Amino acid sequence: MSAHAPDGQAPGEQPGHAADPVELTRRWLQRAVIGLNLCPFAKAVLAKDQVRFVLSDATTSEALLEQLAEELVHLREVPAAATDTTLIIHPQVLQDFLDYNDFLENADAAVQALDLEGVIQVASFHPDYQFAGTGFDDVENFTNRAPFPILHLLREASVSRAVDAFPDADAIIDRNIDTVTKLGAEGWHRLLSGADADADPGADAATDHSDRA
């Protein structure tokens, strides 16, 4: 997945093809996160239609923060059987990774302000995601790279249950780095573009459960 797609074009999308951020995010989730088993817990909630996809129209960090608070409240109020996790996709704001990384402090503050610490956590994905101590082009950064900036809202209880059910949860990070390293940058790009022959043929057929903000 290229972190530097031309203006108006999502990473992995063919030039001149109009990109739907929700569908591209769903494709990333299906082909990379689930297809490469980067998150062993993701397949079940997607299959049960418990993933809420929210396409934000926010163009400022302040507007995004307001929407984040709304979605935190929504996740708190609805049962997990209806929505277990929420992906807020925000293509128009925080495209710069350093700005996005700084915003995560505000996201954590919103969780605390709503008295949701220990109840909901915010995970982070970004086209230019870069772990501390890595080079920009290091393949291990791909484990947290997505077609668009995303705030991923997770129920702590669901995370705990998933971790308890997984025999070696602590090894997931190391295994993921090994997986993307073996795949390589070219293989990653091919996977998300659909050029990889091993891509799941049913990847784009999942039930839609999205909300355009």
C-alpha positions in Angstrom: 0.0 0.0 0.0 1.6 3.3 -1.1 1.5 5.9 1.6 1.7 8.7 -1.0 -1.2 8.2 -3.4 -2.0 11.1 -5.9 -4.5 13.7 -4.7 -8.0 12.3 -4.7 -6.7 8.7 -5.1 -6.7 6.2 -2.2 -3.6 4.0 -1.6 -3.9 0.9 -3.7 -6.6 2.3 -6.0 -6.2 2.4 -9.7 -5.7 5.9 -11.2 -8.9 7.5 -12.4 -11.1 5.2 -10.3 -13.4 6.9 -7.9 -12.7 5.5 -4.4 -15.3 4.9 -1.8 -13.5 5.2 1.5 -15.8 2.8 3.3 -15.4 0.1 0.6 -11.6 0.6 0.5 -11.5 0.3 4.2 -13.6 -2.8 4.1 -11.3 -4.3 1.5 -8.2 -3.5 3.7 -10.0 -5.1 6.6 -10.9 -8.2 4.6 -7.7 -8.7 2.7 -5.0 -7.5 5.1 -6.3 -7.5 8.6 -8.4 -10.7 8.3 -6.7 -12.2 5.2 -3.2 -12.1 6.8 -4.7 -12.9 10.2 -3.1 -9.7 11.6 -5.9 -9.6 14.1 -7.3 -13.0 15.0 -10.4 -11.4 16.6 -11.6 -9.4 13.6 -13.1 -12.1 11.5 -15.9 -13.0 13.9 -17.2 -9.5 14.5 -17.2 -8.7 10.8 -19.0 -12.0 10.0 -21.6 -11.2 12.6 -22.1 -7.7 11.1 -21.0 -6.1 14.4 -18.5 -3.6 12.8 -19.8 0.0 12.4 -18.1 1.9 9.6 -18.5 5.6 10.0 -17.3 7.9 7.2 -16.6 11.3 8.8 -17.0 14.5 6.9 -14.9 16.4 9.4 -12.4 18.8 8.0 -11.0 20.0 11.3 -9.6 18.2 14.3 -12.2 20.0 16.5 -15.1 18.6 14.4 -13.5 15.1 14.4 -13.2 15.3 18.2 -16.9 16.1 18.5 -17.8 13.2 16.3 -15.5 10.9 18.2 -17.3 11.8 21.4 -20.6 11.0 19.7 -19.4 7.6 18.5 -18.0 6.8 22.0 -21.4 7.5 23.5 -23.1 5.5 20.7 -20.9 2.5 21.4 -21.5 2.8 25.1 -25.3 2.8 24.6 -25.8 0.0 22.1 -25.3 -3.7 23.0 -22.2 -5.4 21.7 -24.4 -7.8 19.8 -25.5 -4.9 17.6 -22.1 -3.0 17.4 -19.0 -4.5 18.9 -16.5 -2.1 17.4 -16.5 1.1 15.4 -14.2 2.4 12.7 -14.3 6.2 12.2 -12.8 6.8 8.7 -11.7 10.5 8.4 -10.1 11.1 4.9 -10.4 14.9 5.1 -8.5 15.6 8.3 -5.2 14.6 10.0 -3.7 13.3 6.8 -0.3 14.2 8.3 0.8 11.4 10.6 2.4 13.6 13.2 -0.7 15.7 13.5 -2.7 12.4 13.7 -0.4 11.1 16.4 -0.8 14.3 18.4 -4.6 14.0 18.1 -4.5 10.6 19.9 -3.9 12.4 23.2 -7.2 14.3 22.6 -8.9 11.0 21.8 -7.7 9.5 25.1 -8.9 12.6 26.9 -12.3 12.2 25.4 -12.5 8.7 26.6 -11.6 9.8 30.1 -14.0 12.8 30.0 -16.9 10.4 29.2 -15.8 8.1 32.1 -15.1 5.4 29.6 -11.6 4.6 30.6 -11.4 0.8 31.0 -14.6 0.5 29.0 -13.6 1.7 25.5 -10.1 2.2 24.0 -9.1 4.0 20.8 -6.7 2.2 18.4 -4.9 3.9 15.6 -4.4 3.3 11.9 -3.0 5.7 9.3 -1.6 5.5 5.7 1.7 6.9 6.9 1.8 5.0 10.3 5.3 4.8 11.6 6.4 3.1 14.8 9.0 4.8 17.0 12.5 3.8 16.1 11.6 2.6 12.5 12.3 4.1 9.1 9.3 5.3 7.1 9.7 2.5 4.5 10.2 -0.3 7.1 7.7 -3.0 6.3 6.6 -3.5 10.0 4.8 -0.2 9.8 2.3 -1.8 7.4 0.7 -3.6 10.3 -0.9 -0.3 11.3 -1.3 1.3 7.9 -4.7 1.7 6.4 -6.0 3.4 3.2 -7.2 6.3 5.3 -6.7 7.7 8.8 -8.9 5.7 11.1 -9.9 5.9 14.8 -10.8 2.3 15.9 -13.1 2.2 18.9 -12.8 -1.1 20.8 -14.8 -2.4 23.8 -12.3 -3.3 26.5 -14.4 -6.3 27.6 -14.4 -7.7 24.1 -10.7 -7.3 23.8 -10.2 -9.1 27.1 -12.4 -12.0 26.1 -10.6 -12.3 22.8 -7.2 -12.2 24.4 -8.2 -14.8 27.0 -9.4 -17.1 24.1 -6.2 -16.7 22.1 -3.5 -19.1 23.3 -0.6 -16.8 22.7 -1.9 -13.2 22.4 1.5 -11.7 23.4 3.0 -13.2 20.2 0.6 -11.5 17.8 2.7 -8.4 17.3 5.9 -10.3 16.5 4.0 -12.7 14.3 2.4 -9.8 12.4 5.8 -8.2 11.8 7.1 -11.5 10.5 4.1 -11.9 8.2 4.4 -8.5 6.5 8.1 -8.8 6.3 7.8 -12.0 4.4 5.1 -10.5 2.2 7.2 -7.4 1.4 6.1 -4.0 0.2 5.3 -5.2 -3.3 3.3 -8.1 -2.0 1.4 -5.8 0.3 0.5 -3.4 -2.5 -0.6 -6.3 -4.7 -2.8 -7.7 -2.0 -4.7 -4.5 -1.4 -5.0 -3.7 -5.1 -6.6 -7.1 -5.8 -3.7 -8.2 -8.0 -2.7 -11.0 -5.6 -4.2 -14.3 -6.9 -4.5 -15.4 -3.3 -6.8 -12.5 -2.3 -10.1 -13.7 -0.9 -12.6 -13.7 -3.8 -15.4 -12.9 -1.4 -13.6 -10.1 0.2 -15.9 -7.4 -1.2 -19.1 -9.3 -0.6 -19.5 -8.6 3.2 -22.7 -7.0 4.4 -22.6 -3.2 4.6 -23.1 -1.7 8.0 -21.8 1.8 7.5 -22.9 5.3 8.4 -22.0 8.4 6.4 -21.6 11.2 8.9 
